[in-house]
Amino acid sequence: MLNHSHVLVIGASGRFLAQSAIRLSCQVSVIDLFADADTGQLCAGSQQFSRDENLISWARRINGLGDLSAIGQGSDGRVLDAIEPEMGSTPFTIVFSGGGENYPEFFRRGFWGGSDIAGPAEESIAALLQWPVVHRVCQTHQIQTPRSCHRQEATGNMVASTTWLRKRKRSGGGLQVQHWIPVEKLDEGYYLQEKIEGTTVSGCFVSSYHDGRSSTHLLGACQQLSNEQPDDFRYQGSLGPIVLSEADYREMERVGRCIASELNLKGVWGIDFVSSAQGLYLIDINPRVTASAELIERFYRRRQSDFTILGAHLEAAMFGRIPKPMRDFGDHIFSKTIIYLDAELPLTVNKAMAEFFLGNPWITDVPNIGTEIQPGHPIVTVHAEAQSLQGLKVRAAKRISQVRAITGRKIRQPE
């Protein structure tokens, strides 16, 4: 059993890692963009694992992760003092969820005072923000990646027959991704990546790095749900774990080992691939626990009740111990679907909605009563499980329809 006094999750959404912490019997607090009702309940429930009755668990909402970076610039390593004054002197074990990798300084020793950081070093995160660095690593190890262009290269001489995507260097969840028209200006902070047609598959890896040696295993892979609109690149959710061909499994493991070794990654992290007719293409690296890792945890726990993604992450990142991976994923499959508000007007969460959401365990990321959800923003996440892909789709569709009915608004249903 790990012995961490208090885990602090920081990222766009911390609910899953808070849930994983509860299963690991850890006290947990969360700083994210939502501080949803169920996230707050999880943090409060973790109070039972406190070894200090004065050590309070909490969930705090912030407008943007960049705000934490701004606080850090003027706080001389006392960021936590500015965020939660009564907790400023508390030692945390810090774990990042989505978006944390956009700020290399978050991974700097001392940035969070005396708290430990479970994850790669600042230098590894900074390197991953530079696609040319990633591209060179991939070339060295013969890893397929899409072609890319940067500001100085984006001219009318580019291959006209190629479909290009404009991506922001610091982003996440498919935000800030758009089709690029050659006559458009490519602003600083963006780059172009060739669009590869195929299915997006996310590999979930766990790595340890000690004394210059890296060890990496593939825990499993999930398929991202497709977008109905060709210009909508937001993360819709995932299904999995999926069964990979032996060739794809071996290639994913090889790529994971190469990337982790070259960039000194550790803990649980992910790679997004596009599975095309020409094989697997690496399109993105997420050096922290990914959203689809939740499905990996759910599957593993069916066979190993004490398994948690947070536990695997902390063991690997801080102690160099990695769990034995599974290979047989054919008997059960899970999904998580993010329900976005596709409407022209905002939606205010009322009591009936909140009670319905909280009353169904297959709904997570539940907004608080009175929350005003803006068009295009997420409402809730819908989960489903079944023994077959077809059964999963039927169950997920039924549950999505129920959410649609209770909100009384048009909601997109991913295929």
C-alpha positions in Angstrom: 0.0 0.0 0.0 1.3 3.4 -1.0 1.8 5.9 1.8 1.0 9.4 0.5 -0.2 12.0 2.9 -2.3 13.9 0.4 -2.6 13.7 -3.3 -3.3 16.9 -5.2 -4.7 16.5 -8.7 -4.2 19.5 -11.1 -5.5 19.7 -14.6 -8.5 20.4 -16.8 -10.6 17.8 -15.0 -9.6 15.9 -11.9 -12.6 13.8 -11.2 -11.3 10.4 -12.5 -8.0 10.7 -10.6 -9.9 11.7 -7.5 -12.0 8.6 -7.9 -8.9 6.5 -8.5 -7.4 8.0 -5.3 -10.5 6.9 -3.3 -10.0 3.4 -4.6 -6.4 3.6 -3.5 -7.5 4.8 0.0 -5.7 8.2 -0.5 -6.8 11.6 0.7 -7.2 13.8 -2.4 -7.8 17.4 -3.4 -8.4 18.8 -6.9 -7.7 22.0 -8.7 -9.4 22.0 -12.1 -11.6 24.0 -14.5 -14.9 22.7 -13.1 -14.8 21.6 -9.5 -17.9 19.6 -10.3 -20.4 18.3 -7.7 -19.2 14.7 -7.8 -15.5 15.8 -7.7 -16.3 17.7 -4.6 -18.0 14.7 -3.1 -15.1 12.5 -3.8 -12.6 14.9 -2.2 -14.8 15.2 0.9 -15.1 11.4 1.1 -11.4 11.0 1.0 -11.2 12.9 4.3 -11.6 9.5 6.0 -8.1 8.5 4.8 -6.4 11.6 6.4 -3.8 10.9 9.0 -4.2 14.4 10.3 -7.7 15.5 11.3 -6.7 19.1 10.4 -5.7 18.2 6.9 -8.8 19.2 4.9 -9.6 17.9 1.4 -11.1 20.3 -1.1 -12.0 20.9 -4.8 -11.2 24.3 -6.2 -12.2 25.7 -9.6 -9.8 28.0 -11.6 -10.5 29.8 -14.9 -7.4 28.4 -16.6 -4.2 26.4 -15.8 -2.2 29.4 -16.9 -3.4 31.3 -13.9 -1.4 28.9 -11.7 1.7 29.7 -13.8 1.1 33.4 -13.3 0.8 32.9 -9.5 4.0 30.9 -9.5 6.0 33.7 -11.2 5.5 36.0 -8.2 5.2 33.5 -5.4 8.7 32.2 -5.1 7.7 28.6 -4.9 4.7 29.2 -2.6 2.0 28.7 -5.2 -0.2 26.7 -2.8 -0.2 29.6 -0.3 -1.9 31.8 -2.9 -4.4 29.1 -4.0 -5.5 27.8 -0.6 -4.0 29.7 2.3 -4.9 27.3 5.0 -3.2 24.5 3.0 -0.1 26.3 2.0 2.3 24.5 4.3 0.8 21.0 3.6 3.1 18.6 1.6 1.3 17.1 -1.3 2.0 14.5 -3.9 1.1 16.3 -7.1 -0.4 14.5 -10.1 -1.4 16.2 -13.4 -4.4 15.4 -15.6 -5.1 17.0 -19.0 -3.5 20.3 -19.8 -0.8 20.2 -17.2 1.8 19.3 -19.8 1.3 22.7 -21.4 3.3 24.3 -18.5 6.8 22.7 -18.1 7.4 24.9 -15.0 4.7 22.9 -13.2 7.1 20.0 -13.3 10.0 22.0 -11.9 11.3 20.9 -8.5 10.4 23.6 -6.0 7.6 25.2 -8.0 5.0 23.7 -5.6 7.1 24.3 -2.5 8.0 21.2 -0.7 5.5 19.0 -2.5 6.6 16.0 -4.5 5.7 15.8 -8.3 4.8 12.4 -9.6 5.8 12.7 -13.3 8.6 13.5 -15.7 11.1 16.3 -15.3 10.6 19.8 -16.6 13.1 19.2 -19.4 11.0 16.3 -20.7 7.8 18.3 -20.8 9.5 21.2 -22.5 10.9 18.9 -25.2 7.4 17.5 -25.9 6.0 21.0 -26.6 8.4 21.2 -29.6 7.0 19.0 -32.4 10.3 19.2 -34.3 12.0 17.5 -31.3 9.4 14.8 -31.3 9.6 14.4 -35.0 13.4 13.9 -34.9 13.0 11.3 -32.2 10.5 9.5 -34.4 12.7 9.7 -37.4 15.6 8.2 -35.4 13.5 5.2 -34.4 11.6 4.9 -37.7 8.2 5.8 -36.1 5.7 7.0 -38.6 4.4 10.5 -38.0 2.4 13.0 -40.2 4.3 15.6 -42.1 4.5 19.0 -40.3 5.2 22.6 -41.1 6.0 25.6 -39.0 5.5 29.3 -39.4 8.5 30.0 -41.5 7.6 27.0 -43.8 3.9 27.6 -44.3 3.9 29.1 -47.7 2.0 28.7 -51.0 4.7 26.2 -52.1 3.3 23.5 -49.7 1.8 20.4 -51.3 -1.7 21.5 -52.5 -3.1 18.0 -52.4 -2.3 17.6 -48.7 -5.0 18.3 -46.0 -3.4 20.3 -43.2 -4.6 20.7 -39.7 -3.6 23.8 -37.7 -2.7 22.9 -34.2 -1.8 25.0 -31.2 1.5 24.0 -29.5 -0.2 24.3 -26.0 -3.6 22.8 -26.1 -5.5 19.6 -25.2 -8.7 17.7 -25.8 -8.8 18.6 -29.5 -9.3 22.3 -28.8 -7.7 24.8 -31.1 -7.5 22.2 -33.9 -8.8 23.4 -37.3 -8.5 22.7 -41.0 -5.9 25.0 -42.5 -6.5 26.9 -45.7 -3.1 27.8 -47.4 -4.0 31.5 -47.8 -4.4 31.8 -44.0 -1.7 33.2 -41.8 -0.1 30.8 -39.4 0.3 32.6 -36.1 3.0 32.2 -33.6 2.3 29.3 -31.2 0.7 27.2 -33.9 2.0 24.6 -36.4 0.6 22.5 -39.2 0.2 18.7 -39.2 -0.8 16.6 -42.1 -4.2 15.0 -41.6 -4.0 11.2 -41.7 -7.3 9.4 -42.5 -8.1 6.6 -40.1 -9.2 5.7 -36.6 -7.6 7.4 -33.6 -6.3 4.9 -31.1 -4.8 5.9 -27.7 -2.2 3.7 -26.1 -1.9 3.8 -22.3 1.6 3.2 -21.1 3.4 2.9 -17.8 7.1 3.7 -17.5 9.7 3.8 -14.9 13.0 5.6 -15.2 15.9 4.9 -12.8 19.7 5.3 -13.0 19.5 6.1 -16.7 17.4 3.1 -17.6 13.8 3.1 -18.8 11.2 0.3 -18.6 7.9 0.6 -20.4 4.8 -1.5 -20.8 1.5 -1.0 -22.8 -1.4 -1.3 -20.3 -3.9 -1.3 -23.1 -5.4 0.8 -25.9 -8.7 2.6 -26.5 -10.4 3.9 -29.6 -11.5 7.5 -29.6 -15.2 8.1 -30.5 -15.7 9.7 -33.9 -16.8 13.3 -34.5 -20.0 13.8 -36.4 -18.8 17.1 -37.9 -15.6 17.1 -40.0 -14.5 20.4 -38.5 -15.1 19.4 -34.9 -11.9 18.0 -33.3 -13.0 18.1 -29.6 -12.4 14.9 -27.7 -15.7 13.1 -27.7 -14.8 10.2 -25.5 -13.4 6.7 -25.9 -14.3 3.0 -25.9 -12.1 0.1 -24.9 -9.9 -1.5 -24.1 -9.8 -2.7 -27.7 -8.2 -5.9 -29.1 -5.1 -5.1 -31.1 -3.6 -7.2 -33.9 -0.3 -8.7 -32.8 1.5 -6.4 -35.2 -0.1 -3.3 -33.9 0.5 -4.4 -30.3 4.2 -5.0 -30.9 4.5 -1.7 -32.8 2.8 0.3 -30.0 5.0 -1.3 -27.4 8.1 -0.5 -29.5 7.1 3.1 -30.0 6.2 3.5 -26.3 9.6 2.2 -25.2 11.5 4.4 -27.7 9.6 7.6 -26.7 9.8 6.9 -22.9 13.5 6.2 -23.2 14.4 9.2 -25.4 12.3 11.7 -23.4 12.7 10.2 -19.9 9.0 9.7 -19.3 7.7 8.0 -16.2 4.4 7.1 -14.6 1.2 6.5 -16.6 1.0 8.4 -19.9 -0.3 8.1 -23.4 0.3 8.3 -27.1 -2.4 9.0 -29.7 -2.0 7.1 -33.0 -4.0 7.1 -36.2 -4.5 3.6 -37.5 -4.5 3.9 -41.3 -4.1 1.7 -44.3 -0.4 2.5 -44.1 -0.1 1.5 -40.4 0.1 3.4 -37.2 1.0 7.1 -37.2 2.0 8.9 -34.0 0.1 12.2 -33.8 0.4 13.3 -30.2 2.1 12.4 -26.9 0.5 13.0 -23.5 3.1 12.8 -20.7 0.5 12.4 -17.9 -2.6 10.2 -17.1 -5.0 10.4 -20.0 -8.8 10.5 -20.1 -9.1 7.1 -21.7 -7.0 5.6 -18.8 -10.2 5.5 -16.9 -11.5 2.7 -19.2 -8.2 0.8 -18.7 -8.7 1.0 -14.9 -12.3 -0.2 -15.1 -11.2 -3.3 -17.1 -8.2 -4.2 -14.9 -10.3 -3.9 -11.8 -12.7 -6.6 -13.1 -9.8 -9.1 -12.7 -7.7 -7.4 -10.1 -9.9 -5.5 -7.6 -7.0 -3.5 -6.0 -5.7 -2.1 -9.2 -5.9 1.7 -9.7 -4.4 3.9 -12.4 -3.3 6.3 -9.7 -1.5 3.5 -7.9 0.2 2.4 -11.0 1.2 6.0 -11.8 2.6 6.7 -8.3 4.4 3.4 -8.1 6.1 3.8 -11.4 6.9 7.6 -11.2 8.1 7.6 -7.7 9.4 4.1 -6.9 10.3 2.6 -10.3 7.8 -0.3 -10.0 5.4 -1.1 -12.8 2.5 -3.5 -12.8 2.2 -6.5 -15.0 0.2 -5.6 -18.1 -2.8 -7.6 -19.5 -3.2 -8.8 -23.1 -6.6 -10.5 -23.2 -9.3 -7.7 -23.6 -11.9 -9.6 -25.5 -14.5 -10.3 -22.9 -15.7 -6.8 -21.8 -15.7 -3.3 -23.2 -16.4 0.1 -21.7 -17.1 3.6 -23.0 -17.2 7.2 -21.8 -19.0 9.8 -23.9 -18.6 13.5 -23.3 -22.0 15.3 -23.8 -21.4 18.8 -25.2 -24.1 21.5 -25.3 -24.7 22.1 -29.0 -27.1 25.0 -28.8 -27.1 28.7 -29.4 -28.0 29.7 -25.8 -26.5 28.7 -22.5 -28.0 26.0 -20.3 -28.4 26.6 -16.5 -28.3 23.4 -14.5 -31.4 23.2 -12.3 -32.2 21.0 -9.3 -34.0 18.3 -11.3 -31.1 17.9 -13.7 -28.5 17.7 -10.9 -30.5 15.2 -8.9 -30.9 13.0 -12.1 -27.2 13.2 -12.8 -26.1 12.4 -9.3 -28.7 9.7 -9.0 -27.3 7.7 -11.9 -23.8 6.2 -11.3 -23.2 6.0 -15.0 -23.1 9.8 -15.2 -20.0 11.7 -14.0 -18.5 15.1 -14.1 -21.8 16.5 -12.8 -22.0 20.3 -12.7 -23.3 22.0 -9.6 -26.9 23.4 -9.4 -26.9 26.9 -10.9 -23.9 26.3 -13.2 -24.4 28.1 -16.5 -23.0 25.9 -19.3 -22.0 27.8 -22.4 -22.6 26.5 -26.0 -20.0 24.1 -27.0 -19.0 23.3 -23.4 -19.3 19.8 -21.8 -22.4 19.0 -19.7 -21.7 15.6 -18.3 -19.9 12.3 -19.1 -22.0 9.2 -19.8 -20.5 5.8 -19.1 -21.5 2.3 -20.4 -20.2 -1.2 -20.4 -21.1 -4.5 -22.1 -19.6 -7.8 -23.3 -19.7 -6.8 -26.9 -19.2 -3.6 -29.0 -22.8 -3.8 -30.3 -24.2 -4.1 -26.9 -22.1 -1.2 -25.7 -23.4 1.1 -28.4 -27.0 0.2 -27.7 -26.6 0.8 -23.9 -24.6 4.1 -24.4 -27.2 5.4 -26.9 -30.0 4.7 -24.5 -28.3 6.6 -21.7 -27.3 9.5 -23.9 -31.0 9.8 -24.8 -32.0 10.0 -21.2 -29.5 12.8 -20.6 -30.9 14.5 -23.7 -34.4 14.3 -22.3 -33.6 15.7 -18.9 -31.8 18.7 -20.3 -34.4 19.3 -23.0 -31.7 20.5 -25.4 -30.1 19.2 -28.5 -27.1 17.1 -27.7 -24.7 15.5 -30.2 -24.5 11.7 -29.9 -21.1 10.4 -31.2 -21.3 7.4 -33.4 
